[in-house]
Amino acid sequence: MDSSQSSQEPKASLEERLNARLAQGPAKNAGSTGRGFGRILVAVYAILAIAATARGAWQLLDHGAEAPLPYSLSLLAGIIYIVATVALAKGGPRWRMVAWSAVVFEALGVIGVGISSLAEQDWFPDKSVWSNFGQGYGYIPLILPFVGMYWLWRTRLLND
């Protein structure tokens, strides 16, 4: 076949090329949450998981009777961060569902506790990870779940 014949063949339309690509299945690592920017996100979650879990556990064990609600909420936040860390690092359809659940729970938690800690300051004689919208942690607890949701959305597969 010479070059004059190949230039006369009709080129596949964009739709045909997309359909052919979709028929091949997802690209290697498509939908992966733990690659690229996801690695940074997982690292931030891991640091926050360690900090929140250690803080909450220590506060509950050392002086839990003084402010059990905020200390318990710090421990709960730490557990949620652990779940989110593992789920974001692993990826895959089931882990993505777990990650979505964790980051949505985290967003609702930080907003709910943030509002409660401002409205009912007597309930929070001491700070928690989520009190005052994560002020003690540089508002990272307020921003992080939305970054997590964006990343999960951004790395979704077409059939998610």
C-alpha positions as CSV (number, residue, x, y, z in Angstrom):
1,M,0.0,0.0,0.0
2,D,1.5,3.3,-1.0
3,S,1.2,6.6,0.8
4,S,-1.3,8.0,-1.7
5,Q,-3.8,5.3,-0.8
6,S,-3.5,5.7,3.0
7,S,-4.1,9.4,2.8
8,Q,-7.4,8.7,0.9
9,E,-8.8,6.4,3.6
10,P,-11.3,8.1,5.8
11,K,-10.0,8.9,9.3
12,A,-12.0,7.6,12.2
13,S,-14.3,10.2,13.8
14,L,-13.6,11.3,17.3
15,E,-16.7,9.3,18.5
16,E,-15.3,6.1,16.8
17,R,-11.9,6.6,18.4
18,L,-13.5,7.2,21.9
19,N,-15.6,4.1,21.5
20,A,-12.6,2.0,20.5
21,R,-10.7,3.3,23.5
22,L,-13.5,2.6,25.9
23,A,-13.8,-0.9,24.4
24,Q,-10.2,-1.5,25.5
25,G,-11.1,-1.0,29.1
26,P,-9.6,1.4,31.6
27,A,-6.0,2.4,31.2
28,K,-3.5,1.0,33.7
29,N,-3.9,2.9,37.0
30,A,-6.9,4.8,35.8
31,G,-9.0,5.8,38.7
32,S,-6.1,5.3,41.1
33,T,-6.4,7.6,44.1
34,G,-3.0,6.9,45.5
35,R,-0.9,8.1,42.6
36,G,0.4,11.6,41.7
37,F,-1.3,14.2,43.8
38,G,-3.0,11.4,45.6
39,R,0.3,10.4,47.3
40,I,0.5,13.9,48.8
41,L,-3.2,13.6,49.9
42,V,-2.6,10.2,51.5
43,A,0.5,11.6,53.3
44,V,-1.5,14.5,54.7
45,Y,-4.3,12.2,55.8
46,A,-1.7,9.8,57.4
47,I,-0.1,12.7,59.4
48,L,-3.5,13.9,60.5
49,A,-4.6,10.4,61.4
50,I,-1.6,9.9,63.6
51,A,-1.9,13.3,65.2
52,A,-5.7,13.1,65.9
53,T,-5.6,9.5,67.1
54,A,-2.7,10.0,69.4
55,R,-4.1,13.3,70.8
56,G,-7.6,11.8,71.3
57,A,-6.4,8.6,72.9
58,W,-3.9,10.5,75.2
59,Q,-6.5,13.1,76.3
60,L,-9.1,10.4,77.0
61,L,-6.7,8.3,79.0
62,D,-5.0,11.1,80.9
63,H,-7.9,13.4,81.7
64,G,-11.0,12.2,79.9
65,A,-13.4,13.1,82.7
66,E,-12.6,16.8,82.2
67,A,-13.9,17.0,78.7
68,P,-15.1,13.6,77.4
69,L,-17.0,15.0,74.4
70,P,-14.2,16.9,72.6
71,Y,-11.6,14.1,73.4
72,S,-13.9,11.4,72.1
73,L,-14.5,13.5,69.0
74,S,-10.8,13.8,68.5
75,L,-10.4,10.1,68.7
76,L,-13.3,9.6,66.3
77,A,-11.7,12.1,63.9
78,G,-8.5,10.1,64.1
79,I,-10.2,6.8,63.3
80,I,-12.0,8.5,60.3
81,Y,-8.6,9.8,59.1
82,I,-7.1,6.3,59.3
83,V,-10.0,4.8,57.3
84,A,-9.7,7.6,54.7
85,T,-5.9,7.2,54.5
86,V,-6.1,3.4,53.9
87,A,-9.0,3.7,51.4
88,L,-7.3,6.5,49.4
89,A,-4.0,4.6,49.3
90,K,-5.6,1.4,48.1
91,G,-8.0,2.7,45.5
92,G,-10.2,0.2,43.6
93,P,-14.0,0.3,43.5
94,R,-14.7,-0.9,47.0
95,W,-12.0,1.2,48.6
96,R,-13.2,4.2,46.7
97,M,-16.7,3.8,48.2
98,V,-15.1,3.5,51.6
99,A,-13.0,6.7,50.9
100,W,-16.2,8.6,49.8
101,S,-18.0,7.5,53.0
102,A,-15.0,8.6,55.1
103,V,-14.5,12.0,53.5
104,V,-18.2,12.8,53.5
105,F,-18.5,11.8,57.2
106,E,-15.4,13.9,57.9
107,A,-16.9,16.9,56.1
108,L,-20.2,16.6,58.0
109,G,-18.3,16.0,61.2
110,V,-16.0,19.0,61.0
111,I,-18.9,21.3,60.0
112,G,-21.3,19.9,62.6
113,V,-18.7,20.0,65.4
114,G,-17.5,23.4,64.2
115,I,-20.9,24.9,64.5
116,S,-21.6,23.2,67.8
117,S,-18.4,24.3,69.3
118,L,-19.2,27.9,68.5
119,A,-22.9,27.8,69.4
120,E,-22.5,25.7,72.6
121,Q,-19.0,26.5,74.0
122,D,-19.9,24.8,77.3
123,W,-19.9,21.5,75.5
124,F,-16.3,22.1,74.5
125,P,-14.2,23.1,77.5
126,D,-11.2,21.9,75.6
127,K,-10.4,21.8,71.9
128,S,-10.9,18.8,69.6
129,V,-9.6,18.2,66.2
130,W,-12.9,19.4,64.6
131,S,-13.8,22.1,67.1
132,N,-13.9,25.7,65.7
133,F,-13.7,24.1,62.3
134,G,-10.2,22.6,62.9
135,Q,-8.7,25.9,64.0
136,G,-6.1,24.2,66.2
137,Y,-4.9,22.3,63.1
138,G,-4.7,25.3,60.8
139,Y,-8.2,24.6,59.4
140,I,-6.8,21.6,57.6
141,P,-9.6,19.4,58.9
142,L,-12.1,21.8,57.3
143,I,-10.3,21.9,53.9
144,L,-9.1,18.3,53.6
145,P,-12.4,16.5,53.1
146,F,-13.3,18.8,50.2
147,V,-9.9,18.2,48.7
148,G,-10.5,14.5,49.2
149,M,-13.9,14.6,47.5
150,Y,-12.4,16.6,44.6
151,W,-9.6,14.0,44.2
152,L,-12.1,11.1,44.3
153,W,-14.2,12.9,41.7
154,R,-11.2,13.8,39.6
155,T,-9.9,10.2,39.5
156,R,-13.2,8.5,38.9
157,L,-13.6,5.9,36.2
158,L,-16.3,6.4,33.6
159,N,-18.4,3.6,35.2
160,D,-18.1,4.8,38.8
